Structures are given as C-alpha cells and as structure tokens.
C-alpha cells in the first residue's frame, strides 16, 4: 500500500519535540524561582549540574517560537500563505514579549495588567513575567533563527508530504 506523509503531522510532531526539549530545560537546568507551572518535585535544576549549558539560556525562547509557528502552520494546512502568516505572526508576538521584558517597559506594562488577572490560574503570573523576566538580545536572535528553521521545516514537510511512501502491513 502506498500512502503520503501528511505535512501537518510532520509539523505537529516537530512542534511537540521542540516543546518537549524546551520543557526539559526548565526541568533539568532552571531553579524553582525561574519556573512556573512545574511542581518543585519535578525540577532537578538545583540538584544536578546543567544539562543544556549556555544553550539552555536561550533554547526555550527558540523552542516556543518554533513550536507555535509549526502548530499554527499545521492548523492552517497547506494554504499558499500559511507558512508566511504563521512565521510573521508568531515572530511579532515572541519579539514583543521579549522586548516587553526590557527594564524600560516591564514596570509600566506590569502596572497596567488588570487586577482581575490575579484571580485566574496562569493569568495571575502575567505581571510577574514582565518583572522577573529579562530582556536579552540573544533571545531576539533565537526568535529570528526559529522563524527561519520553522519556515524551512514547513517547506520540507510539504515537499516530503508530496512523495508517496511505501507502507508495510
């Protein structure tokens, strides 16, 4: 039987791999003070030497951007402009969130977070994200690299998805 690999499936699997490796940075290399939503008992960052080294400082930004682009592209399907829309949209969002952590902007943004956010799980940490985060030019660069890698993966998955694959069964 001959079948085709679905580009959307390739993109979704690549996105899951990216998110998993990003989560591993938080589990293995980050301290409890630097993480959110992960129970302290799951974290090894304070008990073992760093696994990811210097790469771990910027990998989550890269991985999140890559994964969100790939998931969005997979949802949009193989429409002609889907890859560009996903790359540009998530690049802007990720870039703005990084810039919003700059000391020039962080306090002003945190002060404008609505008070009702404090009553909702996950949203209660929005102000803290801006205040505790730190702006890093290398993170902006990692966002740009993630955009290029995502676009390449999307193009590759579409090309590979157009070829028949022999299925055994």
N, C-alpha and C positions, 0 to 999 in steps of 0.2 A: 504494500500500500504506500502511496506517495502522498505526503502532506507538506504544508508550509509552516515554518515557524512564524508565529504572529509577532510582528514588530512591537505591539503593545505589551505582549507578555515578556519579551526581551527587556523592554524599557522598565516594566514594573519590577522584574527580578533584579535588574541592575540598581534600581532605586532602593529596594529592600537591602541589598548588600551594602550600599552606601550608608543607609541609616543604621544598619547593624554595626558597621565599623565606627561610625560616629558615636553610637551608644557605648561601644567598648572603650572609647577614650574616656568617657565620663565614669564608667565603672572601674577602670583599671588605673587611670592616671590622675584623676581630679580628686580634690579633697571634698569633704562633706559641705564645706562652706561655698564651694564653687559649683554645686549641682542642685538641681531642683527636680522634683517628681520621682527621684530614685531613692528608695529606702536606704538608710545608712548601712544596714546589714549587708546590702548588695555591693557596697563600694569597697574597693581594695586600695584606692589611691594613697591612703595614709599608711598602709601596711606593707606594701611592696614597692620596689623601685619602678619608675616609669617604664612602661612598655613601648609607648609611641615616641618618647623623647621629644625633641623640638617640633616634630611634625604634629604631635598631639595638641600643640597650642593653636593650630590653625585648621586641623583636619575637620572638626565639627562644622565650621562655617562652610568649608568646601563641600562636605558630605550633605549637609542640609540643603544647600543651594542645588547641588546636583540631583538629589533625590526629588525635590519639589518640582524641578523642571521635568524630570523624566516621568513622574506620576502625572503631571499635567498634560504632557505630550501623549502619554498612553490614553488618558481620558478623552483628549481631543481627537485621537485617531490619526489617520494618515492624511488629513487635510493638508493642502499645499502649504499653508502658512502656520500650521500648528507649532512646528518646532521654533520658528522665529518668535511667535507670540509667547510661548512658554519661556523661552530663554530671556527675552527682553523684560517680560513682566516680573519674573522671579529675580532677575538681576537687579531691577529697580528696587523691589521690596527688600531684598537682602542688603543692598547697598544703603538704603535709607535707614534700616535698623542698625547697621554698623555705624553710620555717621551720627545717628541719634545717641550713641553712647559716648560721643565726644564731650569732654567737660564743658565746652561752650554751650551745648544743647541739653545735656542729660538732666540737669536740675530743673530747667524750665519745662521740659516735657513731663518729667515725673510729677511736678507740681500741678500739672493740668490733667493728670489721669483722674477720671471721675471717681468720686468716693464710693459709689456703689460697686466698683470693681472689687473692693475689699471683701465683699460678701460672697463672691463666686470663686469656686475652686479654679485654679490655674490663673484666672484673671487677677487674683489678689497679689500676685507677684510681678505685675507689669511695671509698676513704678520701680521696684527693686531691680528689675532687669536693666533699666537705664542707669540707675545709680551705682549698682555694683559692677556692671559691665565696663569694659574699657575699649575705647576706640583703638583700632590697630590698622595701619596702612597695609600690612601683610594680609590681614583678613579681607580687605578690599581686593587685593590681588588674587586671593584664593577664590573669591566670588567670580572674578573675571575668568580664572582658569576653569572653574566649574562650569561656567557658561559654554566655553569652548569645548570642553570634554563632553558635556551633555549634548551639544549640537552634533558633535562627531558621532556619539553613540546612537543618537536618533537616526542620523543619516545611515549609519552602518546597519542598524536594526531593520530599517526599511529595505535596504539593499539585500541583506541576508534573508529577510522575510519574503522576498520575491522569488527566491530559489526553492525548488522542490527538495525535500529531504526524504530519504528512504526510511520508512518506518517498519520495524520488525514486529511481528505479532502473531 
